[in-house]
């Protein structure tokens, strides 16, 4: 660990690129936990522990940022599963942020931060691995170019990329928004992980909550209703069969409508979440079933999980923008295309209902 009176930085922190995807914050968190505990973190298991392995989301107006919606605070849940108190911080000033970051760095713990590095915007997540007490500079891991010192966006006297704010996934139902000023996630002192049986039971409770979560509506951005879990899959499997996409795209929108009717983005991001999350459960559940006889019934979920991964892969290939796949753009106005995608979402819905029954059975036996 390097340091001095002007600041301090951590050494030997993983410095790959974290990026901007739906799970970017959790990837930053996994790296922070791994560095803090000096123990490898299985990212599949972290997704299961956080409840995100069974996430799905949609919105009534197919809003571009629907992927940020979440019924569970996945960062807090994941951190506590690994033995940390884990808390969000949204400091009012850089000086407050410096205090939060400095305390963690001095204790040897990197800090996941959203949208903090100049010249990048609000989407990326990275890790603060060092601080300077004399000017608004942090040492960041997780950005292109590797571990390096960069000015803090919006607090370094340059306004060309706007204030330091970041996209936070999973706090919508608690705080009613996606964008936050100076989002930091503080691991805090280790409290010790729960026992494996308690840890896994809580993860299954979160999975059930993620699947059974009800809709959430906001009255800004033109008014948007977000769907989660089974409700999201029901929405996609039914709505895609009947919508008149051409009419929706041509109609006047509310003055404050934000990123409405980005059909491909919502469809492909939900498919990616299912593909990655259910795939994580598919890889984690067999080990849990072997190690704990009470969890042996989880083996009944493996077939449905594999089926969901395959269905999500088919949707993702069909809906991902053409520039990534060198194919013709998906035609949301084509009834046959929509019917095919809806059938795949219906298959995932049926599989998730089966998984919910299996998980409920395990939880009921152990209650």
Protein Blocks (a to p, Z undefined) as FASTA:
>chain_A
ZZdjkbccdehiafbdebjafklmmmmmmmmmmmmnopacdfklmmmmnopmmgccddfk
lpaklmmgcfbdfklmmmmmnopabiadddfbfklmmmmmmmmmmnopacddehkaccbd
fkbccddfbdcfkbccdddehiahiaaddddehilopaklopaddddehilmmnopabdg
hiacdebjaebiadfklmmmmmmmmmmmmmmpccdddfeehiaaddehjlmmmmmmmmmm
mpcfklmmmpccdfklghihilklmmmmmmmmmmmmmmmmmmmmmmmmmmpmklmmmmmm
mmmmmmmmmmmmmmmmmmgcfklnopacddfklmklmmmmmmmmmmmmmmmmmmmmmmmm
mmmmmZZ
